[in-house]
Amino acid sequence: MKTTFMMSAAILSILLVYLHADTKRVSKDQYQAATVVSVDRHVTESNYVGSNPSDAPVQADDYSYDIGIRLECNIYIGRYQSAVDYLPPVFAPQHTVDVRMQKHILYVSLPDSDREVKMGIVGHRRVKEEGCGANG
């Protein structure tokens, strides 16, 4: 009887740890509400080192933007890149967006479609204001 109780307790403990870990994984893959705080056009610098700028090779058109997104007490800078000169209207300052994070990638859900935009995180900073403590 004592052995059966100990085995049941051990199995229950393992199950609880697994469920807790699984809950953490699922919550990381869910969308969270965030706010767009800045939109800046990203300008790729030329790497030409010659003396005459007219001799520089022609550069391809670069349509990329650095989008500042505030999620809780953090501001992430995501780089949005497009093949054409188009920026979705969801990327406007003070606009609420749904985002999810995976390592160094931000995924932003586009509300008018079933698409999501993938942006590499190129910067991060903590917000320094009341209510944003060390753990916020």
C-alpha positions as CSV (number, residue, x, y, z in Angstrom):
1,M,0.0,0.0,0.0
2,K,2.8,2.4,0.9
3,T,4.6,1.6,-2.4
4,T,1.5,2.2,-4.4
5,F,1.0,5.6,-2.7
6,M,4.6,6.6,-3.4
7,M,4.4,5.6,-7.1
8,S,1.1,7.5,-7.5
9,A,2.7,10.6,-5.9
10,A,5.8,10.3,-8.1
11,I,3.6,10.0,-11.3
12,L,1.4,12.9,-10.2
13,S,4.5,15.1,-9.6
14,I,5.9,14.3,-13.0
15,L,2.6,15.0,-14.7
16,L,2.3,18.4,-12.9
17,V,5.8,19.4,-14.0
18,Y,5.1,18.3,-17.6
19,L,1.7,20.2,-17.7
20,H,3.4,23.4,-16.2
21,A,6.2,23.2,-18.9
22,D,3.6,22.6,-21.6
23,T,1.5,25.6,-20.5
24,K,4.6,27.9,-20.7
25,R,5.3,26.7,-24.2
26,V,1.8,27.3,-25.4
27,S,1.6,30.8,-23.9
28,K,4.8,31.8,-25.7
29,D,3.2,30.9,-29.1
30,Q,0.1,32.9,-28.5
31,Y,-0.5,36.4,-29.7
32,Q,-0.2,39.3,-27.3
33,A,-1.5,42.9,-27.7
34,A,1.2,45.4,-28.3
35,T,1.4,49.0,-29.5
36,V,3.4,50.4,-32.4
37,V,5.4,53.3,-31.1
38,S,7.6,54.3,-34.1
39,V,8.0,53.8,-37.8
40,D,11.3,54.8,-39.5
41,R,12.5,54.0,-43.0
42,H,15.6,51.9,-42.9
43,V,18.3,53.3,-45.2
44,T,21.0,50.8,-46.4
45,E,24.3,52.5,-46.5
46,S,26.5,52.1,-49.5
47,N,29.8,50.2,-49.1
48,Y,31.4,52.0,-52.0
49,V,34.9,53.4,-51.1
50,G,36.0,55.0,-54.4
51,S,36.7,58.7,-54.9
52,N,33.9,59.4,-57.5
53,P,30.4,58.7,-56.3
54,S,29.1,58.4,-59.9
55,D,31.3,55.3,-60.3
56,A,29.5,53.5,-57.5
57,P,27.5,50.5,-58.6
58,V,23.7,50.8,-58.8
59,Q,22.0,49.6,-55.7
60,A,18.7,47.7,-55.7
61,D,15.7,49.5,-54.3
62,D,15.4,48.7,-50.6
63,Y,12.0,48.9,-49.0
64,S,12.5,48.3,-45.4
65,Y,11.3,49.9,-42.2
66,D,12.3,49.7,-38.6
67,I,9.1,49.3,-36.6
68,G,9.1,50.0,-32.8
69,I,6.7,47.8,-31.0
70,R,6.0,48.1,-27.2
71,L,5.1,44.8,-25.5
72,E,4.6,45.3,-21.8
73,C,7.7,47.1,-20.5
74,N,9.9,46.4,-23.6
75,I,10.3,48.1,-26.9
76,Y,11.4,45.8,-29.7
77,I,12.6,47.2,-33.0
78,G,11.5,44.8,-35.8
79,R,12.7,45.2,-39.4
80,Y,9.9,45.0,-41.9
81,Q,11.1,44.3,-45.5
82,S,9.0,44.3,-48.6
83,A,9.7,43.7,-52.3
84,V,7.6,46.7,-53.2
85,D,7.2,50.1,-51.6
86,Y,4.2,49.1,-49.4
87,L,3.8,49.4,-45.6
88,P,0.7,47.8,-44.2
89,P,-1.5,50.4,-42.5
90,V,-1.4,48.4,-39.3
91,F,2.2,49.8,-38.8
92,A,1.1,53.3,-37.7
93,P,2.2,54.9,-34.4
94,Q,-0.2,54.4,-31.5
95,H,-1.9,51.5,-33.4
96,T,-2.5,48.2,-31.4
97,V,-1.2,45.1,-33.0
98,D,-1.2,41.4,-32.1
99,V,2.3,40.0,-31.9
100,R,4.0,36.8,-30.9
101,M,7.7,36.2,-30.3
102,Q,10.0,33.4,-31.1
103,K,13.7,33.9,-30.2
104,H,14.8,36.8,-32.4
105,I,11.7,37.0,-34.5
106,L,8.5,39.1,-34.2
107,Y,5.3,37.8,-35.9
108,V,2.6,40.5,-36.4
109,S,-0.9,39.3,-37.3
110,L,-2.5,41.4,-40.0
111,P,-6.1,42.0,-39.0
112,D,-7.6,42.2,-42.5
113,S,-6.3,38.8,-43.6
114,D,-5.1,35.5,-42.2
115,R,-1.5,36.5,-42.9
116,E,1.2,37.4,-40.4
117,V,4.3,39.5,-41.0
118,K,7.7,38.1,-39.9
119,M,10.2,40.7,-38.7
120,G,13.7,40.1,-37.4
121,I,14.4,41.9,-34.1
122,V,17.2,44.4,-34.7
123,G,17.0,46.2,-31.4
124,H,15.5,46.0,-27.9
125,R,15.3,48.3,-24.9
126,R,13.4,48.4,-21.6
127,V,10.9,51.2,-20.8
128,K,11.9,53.3,-17.9
129,E,8.7,54.5,-16.3
130,E,6.7,53.9,-13.2
131,G,5.1,50.4,-13.1
132,C,8.0,48.9,-15.2
133,G,10.1,47.4,-12.5
134,A,13.0,45.0,-12.9
135,N,10.7,42.0,-13.6
136,G,8.1,43.9,-15.8
